[in-house]
Amino acid sequence: MVAAGADPEFGASDLRLLQHHLGRGRGVGNPRPAVAPRVVVDTAGLSPKATELANRLAEEIGDLNEPTLDALLSTLIGPSEDAAKE
């Protein structure tokens, strides 16, 4: 199932990679580790919007707070199972 407005070209492996690394953002108040994990998102062949999203995320992820990260993750993967139980 593809979420409304989602790009059907965005594959499951791309989503897993994004999910894995989104949780590793420094966030506000979290110091950057001595050796920061680095993620490369290959948007070759994708729409300009996909490239814009990847670039904006790269620029902003370190400044995103937990509620914003939760909202982004919810948009990408749906609400968490814990939220669904409430």
DSSP file (Angstrom, degrees, kcal/mol; ACC not computed):
  #  RESIDUE AA STRUCTURE BP1 BP2  ACC     N-H-->O    O-->H-N    N-H-->O    O-->H-N    TCO  KAPPA ALPHA  PHI   PSI    X-CA   Y-CA   Z-CA
    1    1 A M              0   0    0      0, 0.0     2,-0.5     0, 0.0     0, 0.0   0.000 360.0 360.0 360.0 134.1    0.0    0.0    0.0
    2    2 A V        -     0   0    0      4,-0.1     3,-0.1     1,-0.0     4,-0.0  -0.901 360.0-120.8-107.0 128.5    1.3    3.4   -0.9
    3    3 A A    >   -     0   0    0     -2,-0.5     3,-2.6    73,-0.2     2,-0.0  -0.281  44.4 -82.8 -64.5 151.7    0.5    6.4    1.2
    4    4 A A  T 3  S+     0   0    0      1,-0.3    -1,-0.1     3,-0.0     3,-0.1  -0.326 118.6  12.0 -55.8 129.7   -1.4    9.3   -0.4
    5    5 A G  T 3  S+     0   0    0      1,-0.3    -1,-0.3    -3,-0.1     2,-0.1   0.405  96.6 136.5  82.7  -3.1    1.1   11.5   -2.2
    6    6 A A    <   -     0   0    0     -3,-2.6    -1,-0.3     1,-0.1    -4,-0.1  -0.457  61.3-114.3 -78.3 151.2    3.9    9.0   -1.8
    7    7 A D    >   -     0   0    0      1,-0.1     3,-2.1    -2,-0.1    -4,-0.1  -0.760  16.3-151.8 -85.3 116.7    6.2    8.2   -4.7
    8    8 A P  T 3  S+     0   0    0      0, 0.0    -1,-0.1     0, 0.0    -2,-0.0   0.684  94.0  67.0 -64.4 -15.2    5.7    4.6   -5.9
    9    9 A E  T 3  S+     0   0    0      2,-0.1     2,-0.8    -3,-0.0    -2,-0.0   0.633  75.1  99.4 -77.2 -14.0    9.3    4.6   -7.1
   10   10 A F  S <  S-     0   0    0     -3,-2.1     2,-0.0     4,-0.1    -4,-0.0  -0.655  72.4-146.3 -76.6 109.9   10.5    4.8   -3.5
   11   11 A G     >  -     0   0    0     -2,-0.8     4,-2.0     1,-0.1     5,-0.1  -0.244  20.2-111.3 -82.5 165.8   11.3    1.2   -2.7
   12   12 A A  H  > S+     0   0    0      1,-0.2     4,-2.5     2,-0.2     5,-0.2   0.864 118.0  54.3 -62.5 -37.4   11.0   -0.7    0.5
   13   13 A S  H  > S+     0   0    0      1,-0.2     4,-2.0     2,-0.2    -1,-0.2   0.876 107.4  51.3 -66.6 -34.7   14.8   -1.0    0.9
   14   14 A D  H  > S+     0   0    0      2,-0.2     4,-2.3     1,-0.2    -2,-0.2   0.910 110.5  49.1 -64.0 -41.7   15.0    2.8    0.6
   15   15 A L  H  X S+     0   0    0     -4,-2.0     4,-3.1     2,-0.2    -2,-0.2   0.909 109.6  50.6 -66.1 -43.0   12.4    3.2    3.3
   16   16 A R  H  X S+     0   0    0     -4,-2.5     4,-2.6     2,-0.2    -1,-0.2   0.909 110.9  49.6 -61.5 -41.3   14.2    0.8    5.7
   17   17 A L  H  X S+     0   0    0     -4,-2.0     4,-1.9     2,-0.2    -2,-0.2   0.922 113.2  46.1 -63.2 -43.9   17.4    2.7    5.2
   18   18 A L  H  X S+     0   0    0     -4,-2.3     4,-2.3     2,-0.2    -2,-0.2   0.922 113.0  49.6 -64.5 -44.4   15.7    6.0    5.9
   19   19 A Q  H  X S+     0   0    0     -4,-3.1     4,-1.0     1,-0.2    -2,-0.2   0.913 110.4  51.5 -59.9 -43.0   13.9    4.5    9.0
   20   20 A H  H  < S+     0   0    0     -4,-2.6    -1,-0.2     1,-0.2    -2,-0.2   0.899 117.8  36.3 -61.4 -42.8   17.1    3.1   10.3
   21   21 A H  H >< S+     0   0    0     -4,-1.9     3,-1.3     1,-0.2    -1,-0.2   0.695 100.9  71.9 -91.2 -19.4   19.0    6.4   10.1
   22   22 A L  H >< S+     0   0    0     -4,-2.3     3,-1.5     1,-0.3    -1,-0.2   0.897  95.6  55.7 -61.5 -38.0   16.3    8.8   11.0
   23   23 A G  T 3< S+     0   0    0     -4,-1.0    -1,-0.3     1,-0.3    -2,-0.2   0.577  97.8  65.6 -69.9  -8.8   16.5    7.7   14.6
   24   24 A R  T <  S+     0   0    0     -3,-1.3    -1,-0.3    -4,-0.1    -2,-0.2   0.335  70.3 124.7 -97.8   6.8   20.2    8.5   14.6
   25   25 A G    <   -     0   0    0     -3,-1.5    37,-0.1     1,-0.1    -3,-0.0  -0.355  68.1-124.9 -63.4 147.6   19.8   12.3   14.2
   26   26 A R        -     0   0    0      1,-0.0     4,-0.2     7,-0.0    36,-0.1   0.887  41.9-168.5 -62.7 -39.3   21.5   14.3   16.9
   27   27 A G    >   -     0   0    0     34,-0.5     3,-1.1     2,-0.1     2,-0.3   0.022  40.9 -42.9  68.4 172.7   18.3   16.1   17.9
   28   28 A V  T 3  S+     0   0    0     36,-0.5    38,-0.1     1,-0.2    35,-0.1  -0.581 130.3  10.0 -75.6 130.3   18.3   19.1   20.1
   29   29 A G  T 3  S+     0   0    0     -2,-0.3    -1,-0.2     1,-0.2    -2,-0.1   0.410  97.9 113.7  84.9  -2.5   20.6   18.7   23.1
   30   30 A N    <   -     0   0    0     -3,-1.1    -1,-0.2    -4,-0.2     0, 0.0  -0.904  65.3-131.3-104.1 117.2   22.3   15.5   21.9
   31   31 A P        -     0   0    0      0, 0.0     3,-0.1     0, 0.0    -3,-0.0  -0.299  26.4-104.2 -66.2 149.2   26.0   16.0   21.2
   32   32 A R        -     0   0    0      1,-0.1     4,-0.1     2,-0.1    -7,-0.0  -0.540  41.5-112.0 -70.5 133.3   27.3   14.8   17.9
   33   33 A P        -     0   0    0      0, 0.0     3,-0.3     0, 0.0    -1,-0.1  -0.237  26.4-108.3 -63.5 158.3   29.2   11.5   18.4
   34   34 A A  S    S+     0   0    0      1,-0.3     2,-0.6    -3,-0.1    -2,-0.1   0.892 117.2  30.7 -55.8 -42.3   33.0   11.6   17.7
   35   35 A V  S    S-     0   0    0      3,-0.0    -1,-0.3     0, 0.0     3,-0.0  -0.909  90.3-153.3-119.1 101.1   32.5    9.6   14.6
   36   36 A A        -     0   0    0     -2,-0.6     2,-0.1    -3,-0.3    -4,-0.0  -0.521  20.5-112.7 -77.1 136.5   29.1   10.5   13.2
   37   37 A P        -     0   0    0      0, 0.0     2,-0.5     0, 0.0    -1,-0.1  -0.420  33.2-147.3 -62.1 142.8   27.3    7.9   11.0
   38   38 A R        -     0   0    0     -2,-0.1     2,-0.4    -3,-0.0    -3,-0.0  -0.958  11.1-164.4-120.1 132.9   27.0    9.1    7.5
   39   39 A V        -     0   0    0     -2,-0.5     2,-0.5   -18,-0.0   -21,-0.0  -0.935   4.5-160.0-117.0 136.9   24.1    8.3    5.2
   40   40 A V        -     0   0    0     -2,-0.4     2,-0.6     2,-0.0    -2,-0.0  -0.977   5.1-161.1-115.2 125.9   24.1    8.7    1.4
   41   41 A V        -     0   0    0     -2,-0.5     2,-0.8    10,-0.1    -2,-0.0  -0.927  10.0-148.9-108.8 114.3   20.7    8.9   -0.3
   42   42 A D        +     0   0    0     -2,-0.6    -2,-0.0     1,-0.1     9,-0.0  -0.728  24.8 168.0 -85.5 109.4   20.9    8.1   -4.0
   43   43 A T    >   +     0   0    0     -2,-0.8     3,-2.4     3,-0.1     8,-0.2   0.209  24.6 140.6-105.6  14.3   18.2   10.1   -5.7
   44   44 A A  T 3  S+     0   0    0      1,-0.3     3,-0.1     7,-0.0    -2,-0.0  -0.372  76.3  13.1 -57.9 129.0   19.5    9.5   -9.2
   45   45 A G  T 3  S+     0   0    0      1,-0.3    -1,-0.3    -2,-0.1     2,-0.1   0.376 105.9 111.7  85.2  -4.4   16.6    8.9  -11.5
   46   46 A L  S <  S-     0   0    0     -3,-2.4    -1,-0.3     1,-0.2    -3,-0.1  -0.437  77.7 -80.4 -94.3 174.0   14.0   10.1   -9.0
   47   47 A S    >>  -     0   0    0     -2,-0.1     4,-1.5     1,-0.1     3,-0.6  -0.272  38.8-110.7 -69.6 158.4   12.0   13.3   -9.2
   48   48 A P  H 3> S+     0   0    0      0, 0.0     4,-2.5     0, 0.0     5,-0.1   0.816 119.4  60.9 -57.4 -29.9   13.4   16.7   -8.3
   49   49 A K  H 3> S+     0   0    0      2,-0.2     4,-2.6     1,-0.2     5,-0.2   0.880 100.7  52.8 -65.4 -36.8   11.1   16.6   -5.2
   50   50 A A  H <> S+     0   0    0     -3,-0.6     4,-2.3     2,-0.2    -1,-0.2   0.908 110.8  47.0 -64.0 -41.3   12.8   13.4   -4.0
   51   51 A T  H  X S+     0   0    0     -4,-1.5     4,-2.5     2,-0.2    -2,-0.2   0.902 111.4  51.3 -66.0 -41.1   16.2   15.2   -4.3
   52   52 A E  H  X S+     0   0    0     -4,-2.5     4,-2.8     2,-0.2     5,-0.2   0.920 109.9  49.8 -61.4 -43.7   14.8   18.2   -2.5
   53   53 A L  H  X S+     0   0    0     -4,-2.6     4,-2.6     2,-0.2     5,-0.2   0.932 111.6  48.0 -60.6 -46.8   13.5   16.1    0.3
   54   54 A A  H  X S+     0   0    0     -4,-2.3     4,-2.2     1,-0.2    -1,-0.2   0.912 114.0  47.1 -61.9 -42.6   16.8   14.3    0.8
   55   55 A N  H  X S+     0   0    0     -4,-2.5     4,-2.1     2,-0.2    -2,-0.2   0.920 113.1  47.6 -66.4 -44.0   18.8   17.6    0.8
   56   56 A R  H  X S+     0   0    0     -4,-2.8     4,-2.4     2,-0.2     5,-0.2   0.908 111.7  50.6 -64.2 -41.8   16.4   19.3    3.2
   57   57 A L  H  X S+     0   0    0     -4,-2.6     4,-2.3    -5,-0.2    -1,-0.2   0.919 109.8  50.8 -61.9 -43.0   16.5   16.3    5.6
   58   58 A A  H  < S+     0   0    0     -4,-2.2     4,-0.3    -5,-0.2    -1,-0.2   0.892 114.9  43.9 -60.6 -39.6   20.3   16.3    5.4
   59   59 A E  H  < S+     0   0    0     -4,-2.1    -2,-0.2     1,-0.2    -1,-0.2   0.856 125.1  30.2 -72.7 -36.0   20.4   20.0    6.3
   60   60 A E  H >X S+     0   0    0     -4,-2.4     3,-2.1    -5,-0.2     4,-0.6   0.606  87.3  93.6-104.9 -15.1   17.8   20.0    9.0
   61   61 A I  G >< S+     0   0    0     -4,-2.3     3,-1.0     1,-0.3   -34,-0.5   0.824  83.9  57.6 -58.4 -34.6   17.9   16.6   10.8
   62   62 A G  G 34 S+     0   0    0     -4,-0.3    -1,-0.3     1,-0.2   -32,-0.2   0.698 109.5  45.6 -68.2 -18.0   20.3   17.7   13.5
   63   63 A D  G <4 S+     0   0    0     -3,-2.1     2,-0.3   -35,-0.1    -1,-0.2   0.409  86.4 111.0-104.3   0.1   17.9   20.4   14.5
   64   64 A L    <<  -     0   0    0     -3,-1.0   -36,-0.5    -4,-0.6     2,-0.1  -0.574  60.1-138.5 -80.1 136.2   14.7   18.4   14.6
   65   65 A N     >  -     0   0    0     -2,-0.3     4,-2.4   -38,-0.2     3,-0.2  -0.396  29.9 -97.9 -86.1 170.3   13.1   17.7   18.0
   66   66 A E  H  > S+     0   0    0      1,-0.2     4,-2.9     2,-0.2     5,-0.2   0.891 121.3  52.6 -59.0 -44.5   11.6   14.4   18.9
   67   67 A P  H  > S+     0   0    0      0, 0.0     4,-2.2     0, 0.0    -1,-0.2   0.892 111.2  48.2 -60.5 -36.4    8.0   15.3   18.2
   68   68 A T  H  > S+     0   0    0     -3,-0.2     4,-2.5     2,-0.2    -2,-0.2   0.915 111.6  49.0 -68.6 -42.0    9.0   16.5   14.7
   69   69 A L  H  X S+     0   0    0     -4,-2.4     4,-2.8     1,-0.2     5,-0.2   0.916 110.9  51.3 -61.3 -42.2   10.9   13.3   14.1
   70   70 A D  H  X S+     0   0    0     -4,-2.9     4,-2.6     1,-0.2    -2,-0.2   0.910 109.9  49.6 -60.2 -42.0    7.9   11.3   15.3
   71   71 A A  H  X S+     0   0    0     -4,-2.2     4,-2.0     2,-0.2    -2,-0.2   0.909 111.9  47.6 -64.8 -42.2    5.7   13.2   12.9
   72   72 A L  H  X S+     0   0    0     -4,-2.5     4,-2.0     2,-0.2    -2,-0.2   0.934 113.5  47.4 -64.3 -45.4    8.0   12.5   10.0
   73   73 A L  H  X>S+     0   0    0     -4,-2.8     4,-3.5     1,-0.2     5,-0.5   0.905 110.0  53.3 -62.3 -40.6    8.3    8.8   10.8
   74   74 A S  H  X5S+     0   0    0     -4,-2.6     4,-1.9     1,-0.2    -1,-0.2   0.885 108.1  50.9 -61.4 -38.5    4.6    8.6   11.2
   75   75 A T  H  <5S+     0   0    0     -4,-2.0    -1,-0.2     2,-0.2    -2,-0.2   0.888 117.6  39.4 -64.5 -39.2    4.2   10.1    7.7
   76   76 A L  H  <5S+     0   0    0     -4,-2.0    -2,-0.2    -5,-0.1    -1,-0.2   0.889 136.2  12.9 -79.6 -41.0    6.6    7.6    6.2
   77   77 A I  H  <5S-     0   0    0     -4,-3.5    -3,-0.2     1,-0.3    -2,-0.2   0.463 104.8-111.4-120.0  -2.6    5.7    4.4    8.1
   78   78 A G     << -     0   0    0     -4,-1.9    -1,-0.3    -5,-0.5    -2,-0.1  -0.163  57.7 -35.6  90.4 169.1    2.4    5.1    9.8
   79   79 A P  S    S-     0   0    0      0, 0.0    -8,-0.0     0, 0.0     5,-0.0  -0.242  72.7-100.3 -63.0 151.6    1.6    5.5   13.5
   80   80 A S     >  -     0   0    0      1,-0.1     4,-1.8     4,-0.0     5,-0.1  -0.236  28.3-112.4 -67.6 161.0    3.6    3.3   15.9
   81   81 A E  H  > S+     0   0    0      1,-0.2     4,-1.2     2,-0.2    -1,-0.1   0.861 118.3  57.2 -63.0 -35.1    1.9    0.2   17.3
   82   82 A D  H  > S+     0   0    0      1,-0.2     4,-0.7     2,-0.2     3,-0.4   0.912 107.0  47.6 -62.1 -42.4    1.9    1.8   20.7
   83   83 A A  H >4 S+     0   0    0      1,-0.2     3,-0.7     2,-0.2    -1,-0.2   0.854 107.5  56.8 -66.9 -34.1   -0.1    4.8   19.4
   84   84 A A  H 3< S+     0   0    0     -4,-1.8    -1,-0.2     1,-0.2    -2,-0.2   0.788 101.9  56.8 -68.0 -27.1   -2.5    2.4   17.7
   85   85 A K  H 3<        0   0    0     -4,-1.2    -1,-0.2    -3,-0.4    -2,-0.2   0.698 360.0 360.0 -76.6 -19.9   -3.2    0.7   21.0
   86   86 A E    <<        0   0    0     -3,-0.7    -1,-0.2    -4,-0.7    -2,-0.1   0.475 360.0 360.0 -74.8 360.0   -4.3    4.0   22.7
